[in-house]
Amino acid sequence: MDDDMTREEKRRDQLTSAPDATEADADARVVVSSVDGATRVDIAPGADVRPGPGPGMPAADNEEQVVD
């Protein structure tokens, strides 16, 4: 990577350099906001990938509760 690249350019370059990667792979997945000194991180509304069990998994369907 080039040292003259911005952090965002480096991120996009890394996320799109894998075989079969697309520009969509570099789309934002989180939204960071700050209010009164508190930082909040939310999943971006258009994020294709989300944390947690995927659809069809028992925990996602509330059939089984996951306890850490």
C-alpha positions in Angstrom: 0.0 0.0 0.0 1.0 3.5 -0.6 1.9 5.7 2.4 0.2 8.7 0.6 -3.2 6.9 0.8 -5.8 8.1 3.3 -7.1 5.7 5.9 -10.4 5.3 3.9 -8.4 4.6 0.7 -6.3 2.0 2.4 -9.4 0.3 3.8 -11.2 0.3 0.4 -8.0 -1.1 -1.2 -7.7 -3.9 1.3 -11.3 -4.9 1.1 -11.5 -4.9 -2.7 -8.1 -6.6 -3.3 -9.3 -10.2 -2.6 -10.2 -12.5 -5.5 -13.9 -12.0 -6.5 -14.2 -8.8 -4.4 -16.5 -6.0 -5.5 -16.8 -2.4 -4.6 -19.8 -3.3 -2.4 -17.4 -5.2 -0.1 -15.9 -1.9 0.9 -19.3 -0.3 1.8 -19.7 1.0 5.3 -21.2 -1.6 7.8 -21.4 0.7 10.8 -22.4 4.2 11.6 -20.5 6.0 14.4 -22.0 9.0 16.1 -21.0 11.1 19.2 -23.4 12.9 21.5 -22.4 14.7 24.6 -19.1 12.8 24.7 -20.7 9.4 24.3 -19.8 7.4 21.2 -22.4 5.2 19.7 -21.8 2.5 17.0 -24.8 1.2 15.1 -25.1 -1.3 12.3 -25.6 0.6 9.0 -29.1 0.3 7.6 -27.9 -1.0 4.3 -25.3 -3.4 5.7 -25.5 -6.8 4.0 -23.6 -8.5 6.9 -24.8 -8.2 10.5 -23.5 -9.6 13.7 -25.2 -12.5 15.4 -26.7 -15.8 14.1 -27.9 -15.8 10.5 -31.5 -16.4 9.3 -32.6 -20.0 9.9 -30.3 -20.4 12.9 -32.2 -21.5 16.0 -31.0 -18.5 18.0 -32.1 -16.1 15.2 -35.6 -17.6 15.3 -35.8 -17.4 19.1 -36.1 -21.1 19.3 -32.9 -21.3 21.4 -31.4 -18.6 23.6 -27.7 -18.1 23.4 -26.0 -17.4 26.7 -22.4 -16.3 26.9 
